[in-house]
Amino acid sequence: MNARIALFIAIACVLWSVPSHAAESDQQAVAQDIGAVLAWRLGPECIEERCRSADPEGAETRRKALNDWLEKNAERIKEVDTRVAEVVPLVFKSSTGADNTPRVRAQIKAILLEEVFSGKTPEESVAICKAEANPASPRWNNNGMPQIAMSLAALYDWQVAQGVK
């Protein structure tokens, strides 16, 4: 499956499993943008964490690649984290008043890992992790442009339209 299909699966799972009032089409579009920015934001960390045990020999290389990615993208990561923390409680309202942001983030992480590793043999999982031990891997060189900037702008526009800044 490609990343776009995985994103739609992630969004569907978030919409179906988080208690919300996100049935309207504009809120579904917001959920899609949330899924997009979180998939970009959480993907490298998920893979690095999951691959520590599957390929211990490449752990240090992946850790360095992740740290470099985090450093290179620090400003955009901060934008994503801030916007998600502001928008998720507006879209995915909890009947108890609890903030669903951690729950949404956890679901996206689980879906990302499932997308990469589901149905893979242990050997195939190790091969995936070995490939990610290459600092030239696209995972460690993706700055999210222009998609993440567009999704962040759409989330901001929706938030402003709701009367919340």
N, C-alpha and C positions, 0 to 999 in steps of 0.2 A: 504494500500500500504506500502511496506517496504521502507527503506531509500534509497536503491539502485535505485528503480524505481523513487522515488522522485528526486533523483539526476539527472537521465537521463531527466526527465521532465524539471528540472531547466535548464539544459544545452541546451535543445532544445529551450526553451523559450528565453534564452539569445541569442542563435545563430540567432533566427528568428527575434528578436525585436531590437537588437542593430545594427545600421548600421556598417557593417564590411566587411572584405574580408576573413572571416574565413571559406571559403568553402573547403579548402584543408584538407586532413585527419589529418595531423600532427597538424594543428591549431585546429581541432575539438577535438583532444586528449588533447591539451592544455586547451581548454574550459572546458573539462570534469574535468581536474585537478583543474582548477579555481573553478568550481562548488563544487568539493569535499572539498577543503580547506575552502571555504567560508561557506558552509553548516555547517561544524564543528565549525568554528569561530563565526558565527552569531546565530546559533541555540539557545544556552542558553540565550543570551540577548533577542532574539525575544520572547521566551516563557515567560521569567520573565516579560517583558514589557506587553505582551498581557494578562497575568494572573492577573495583578494588579487589574483590574476592575472586572474580572470574579470571583475571589476568594480573596477578600481583607483580609480575615482572615489569609491566608497563605502568604501574600505579604512579610512580614518581613523574614520569613523562606526562601522563594525563593530568596529574595534580598541577604541574607547572603550566601546562596548556590552559587549564581552567583558570588558574590565577592570572595568567596573561590576558585571557579573554575577559575576566572580571575587571581587570585594570583598564584595558582598552575601552571597555563599554560601560565604565562606572557611571558616567553621566546619564546615559540612556537607561541603564538598569534602575537608577534612582527615579527617573521619570516614570518608568513602568511600575515600580513598587508603589510610588506615591499615587499615581492615577488609579491603579487597581484597588488600593486601600480606600480611596474615595468613592469609587463607582460600585464596587461589588456590594456594599451594604444597601445601596439604592436599588440595585437590580434584583439581588437575591435576598429578599427580606425574610427574616426569621420570625416565626410566630412567638419566639421567646425573647426577641430583641438581641440575640447574640449576633456577633459579627461572623458572617459566613466566609470571610476572606481566607482564613486558614483552611477551611474545608474545600473551597474551590481550588486553592493552590495544590492541596494534597490530591484532589481528584485529577487535576491536569498532570501532575507528576506520575501518578499511577497509570494514566492513559498513555503518556509518553513512553514509559518503560514497557508497557504491554505492546505498544506499537513496534518497538524495536526488538523485543525479545520473545514475544509470544510465538509459540509453535517452534521455537528453535531448540535444537539439541544442545547439550552442554558444549559440545565442540563448536557448533555454530555460534553460540554466545561468546565463547572465548575468541573466535575469529573476529567477531564484531568488535570486541574490546581491544584486540591487538591492532585492528585498523584505526581505532580511536586513539591509540598510543602514538600516532603520527601527528606532530604539531601542525602539519600542513593540511590536516583533515578539515573539510568545510565546517565542521561543528565548531572548531576553535577559531575560525576566521570569518564568521558570519556576524556582521554588525547590525543586521536587521533592516538595513536600508533597502528600499524605501518603505517596505511593508509596515514595519513597526512604527515609524513616524506617522504614517497614514492612520493606523489604528489608534495611536495615542491622540491624534487630532480629532478623530471621530468620537472617541470617548470623552474628550474635553467638550466638544460641541454638544454632545448629548447631555453631559452634566450641566452645562450652562443653560440648555433648553429646559432642564428640570428646575432651574432657579437655584442651583446649588453650585458654589464655586469652591 
